[in-house]
């Protein structure tokens, strides 16, 4: 396979598919590796490293999913049409803009899959071996670009011996989502990641401590004089002290106890009724929660109907999900 950079420079078309060879190469890189290779990323960044082309791309992102005709783009940015055509060609060959003919016009659109691949390239080795730190970033990027969930990345810190953890995992799957599950008793998160998860969940280390079935009492962890650092040190030394399950999603981080608290973290609705292992109903046949749940939002006071009560206050009760 030839270098993607050379293919972009040549911009040749595939006689079988009509797709430029570089688009086909980029698609294969995304399919098999989940991100661009270095040469493709360099060309994409190079295409955006010019004021007019950056303005074009940002304008096209704002006009997703409808796209814009080249003439309209040129008019909006006050650029001669022949100059705009050259800029659009560079962006298209870089794999971040695509075009399609509609009647007598050619409509240009931002290639959001290409942008997502470019972002994946930047963070694929992130966080000193703790790539789960970037899961919310990538998932939120997908939500912002698409306006809907195309690929949901959810992480659950799971203990398969715990019924609450098993029920939470089952509810995530009942939304049609297969999460990344980390058995944290076997694969302990780094100390820095654990501290970040506690902070993002809006908790204190003490609130994450588990007492039942742990060495909580014998370690004297009930002593209120112990600092947060001391409690985190105890959890790192004895992972069973970390309560479960912690769930990370595009909508936030939460300790999901009770298990139905996870419903507020899922961007997709339940696919059908759901009952816990003991038979207690959580979601009814109309896919509505049976019991009250805690709502969460990364943007408190956002005014979204799912986050606000009838009185305009932040809602902590169940409603339509």
N, C-alpha and C positions, 0 to 999 in steps of 0.2 A: 504494500500500500504506500503510495507516494505521500510525501509530506503535505499536511493540510495547508501549510503556508503557500506552497507552490500552486496548489489547486486554487486557492483564493486569488492569487495573482493572475492566474490564467483565466479563471471564471468560466471554464468550459461546461457545456451542458451534456448530460447523459442522454444518448439517443433512445434508450429504452424507457426512461421515466420522465424525461424533460426536466428533472431536478438537476441543479448544478452539482458537479462532483463534490464540491466542498460541502454542500448541504448534506449529501449522502454520507460523506465521511464524518461530519459533525454528528449526524443522527446515530451512526454506529458508535462513536465515542461515548455519547450520552447513554445509549442503550446498554453498552457493555461495561462502561466504567463509571457512569453517573456524573461525569464532569468532562470538560474540554481538556485537550492536551495543551502543552505549553505553547506550541506554535500557533494553534488556533486562538488561544487566549491573548497572545501578544498582538495578533492581527486585530482582534476585537477591540482591545484597549487602544490600539493605534487608530482605529476607525473613529473611536469616540474622543480621541485626544485632539479635537479640532472644534472650535466654538460653534460653527454652523451645524456640523454633524451632531454634536451633543444636543443642540437645541432641537434638531429634527427628531432625534430619538425620544427626547422627553415629550415633545408634542405628540408623537405617535402613541406613546404610552398613555397619555391623557385621553386619547381618542380610541382606545380599545373598547369593545372589539370591532367597531365599525371601520376603522382605518380612514385614510384620507387619500385623495387624488394628488398627484405630484404638483399640478398647477395650484391647488389650494394650499399645499404646504409652502410653495414658493411665495404665494401671495401673503400668507400669514407671517412669514419670516422676512419678507421684503428682499428676496434673493432672486436674481434672474433665473428663468426656467432652465436654460441649458446648464448653468452652474449647479442648480438643484439636482438635475438628472445625474450629474457626475457624483455629487455627494451621496445620493440614494444608491447608486451603483456600488460605491465603496462600502456602505453599510450593509447592503445585501450580500456582497461577496464575503463580508466578515461574519455572516451568519446571525446578525442581530436585527435585520429588517427583512421582511419578505413581501412579495407582491403577487397580486392575482388580477386577471382581467375580468372586469365586470362591464358587459356591453362594450361600449367604445372607450371606456376609461381603464386605466391601470390604478388599482388601489394598493397603497402601501400600508403595511401594519408592522408594529414592533413585534419581533419574534421573541416572545416572552419565555419560551422554552430555552432559547439560546441565552437569554439573560440569566435564567436560573442556572443553566449549566456553567456560565461564567462565574456566578457567585459560588457554586459548588467547588469550582476550581480553586477559588481563593481560600476556602475554609476546609478543604477535604482533609488536611492534616492538622487541624486546629487544636489548640488548647492542651498542648503537651501530652497527647495521648488520651484525652478525654473528649472525643468528638461529640458526645451527647450534649455538651454545652451549646453547640451550634444548632441542635435540632429545632429549638423554638425559633431561632433566627430564620432558618430556611423555610420552615412551615409558615411563619408569619409573612415572609416574602411572597410565598406562593399565594396566600390569601389576598395580599394587597395587589398583586399583579393580575390575578385571574378574576378577582371579585367573587370567587367561589373556591371550594376546596378541590384541588386537582390531585394533590398528593399530601396526605396527612401523616406527619411524623409524630408519633406519640411514644414516650418512654414510660414504662412502669417499673419502679423498683419493687420487686416481687419476692414474696416468700411463699412457695407452693404449699407449705404446711399450714398456711393461715387461710381460714375460710373467707375472711373479709377480702384478702388479697385475691383469692380465686374468683370470688364474685365480681370484684372490680374488673379483673381481666376479662371475664365472660361478658360483662356489659360493654366493654370497649369493642369486643368482637361482635356483639349484637348490633353495633352501629356500622358493621361492615368494614371495620378497621383492624388490621393486624399490627399490633404495636411491637416496638422493640422492648423485650422484657429482660431485665437485668436481675438475676438472683443475687442480691447484694450481700448475702451471707457468704457467697463464693467469690463474687467480684465486687469488692468494696470500692465505692467511689473515692477519689482523692479527697483529702481534707478540704482543699480549696473548693472543690465542687460541692461537697456536703454543705459547707458554709453558705455557698451561693444558693443552693436549693432551699435551705432553711429561710434565707432572706427573701427569696422570690415567693415563697409560700406565705410570707407575712407572719412567720412564726418566730419564736425564740427557741434556742436549743432545748431548754427545759420542756417546752410544749411538744417537742418531737420525741422525747424520751419515752420508752416503753417500760412499764413496771412489771407486768404479769409475765412470768416465765423467764425472767432475766435476773442478772446479779445486781439489780438496782439497789435493793436493801443492803446487801452485804458490802457493797462499795460505798455505802453512805451517801448516795446521790440525792437523798431527800434534804440534805443540808442546803438551806437557802443561801448560805454564804458562798457556795461554790460559784465560780465565774462561768460565763458562757464558754470560754476557752477550755476550762476544765471539763465541762460537760461534753464538748465536742471531742476532746481527747479520750474521754471514756467511751464514747460511741465508736471512735476509730479503733480502740483496743478491744471492744466487745460489740461487734456489729448487731448482735441480737437486741441491743438497746435502742436501735433505730426503729421507730414505729413504722408500720407499713399499712397500705402501699402508698408510696409517693408517686404521683403521676405528673409528668411534664407534657404539656400540649401547647399548640399555638395560642391557646386562651389562658395560659397561666400554669402555675404549679400548685398542687394541693395535696395534703394528706387526706386520702379518701376514706375516712371513717366517719359515718357509715359509708358503705360501698357506693350508695346511690349519689354521693357527692360528686362522683366522676361524671355524671350527666351534664353538669355545668361546664365541664372541660372539653366536651366532645363537639366538634364543629358539625358533625352529622347526627341526625336523629336516630333513634332506635328503629331497627327494621321490623320489629314486632314486639309482642308481649314478652316480659322477662320476669322470672321468679328466681330468688336466691336458692342456694342448695337446700335450705330447710323448707322450701316451698312457699315462702312468704313473697307475695307479689310486690314488684317494684315498679314495673311499667305495665299498663293495661293494654288491651287489644287495640285501643285507639292511639297507642304509642305515647300516652301521657303518663307522667310520674304519678304513682299512687300516693306517695308520702312527700312531705315537704323536704326540699333540698336547699343547700346553700348555693346561691348564685355567686359567681366571681366574674370579674372583668378586668382586663389589663388597663383599661382606661376608665377608672371610676369617674362618675359625673359625666359620662359620655352622652347620657340622654337616650341611649338605645332602649327600646321598649322592653327588651328582655332583662334589662338591668335596673329598671326603675319601677317603683310602685305607682299606684294610681294617684298618690299624693305627691309624686315627684321625688320621693326619697328612694335611696338605694334599697332595692328589694332583696330580701333574704328568704323569700318563700317561693314555693313552686308555682309555675305557670306553664304556659305553652312553650315547649322546647323546640 
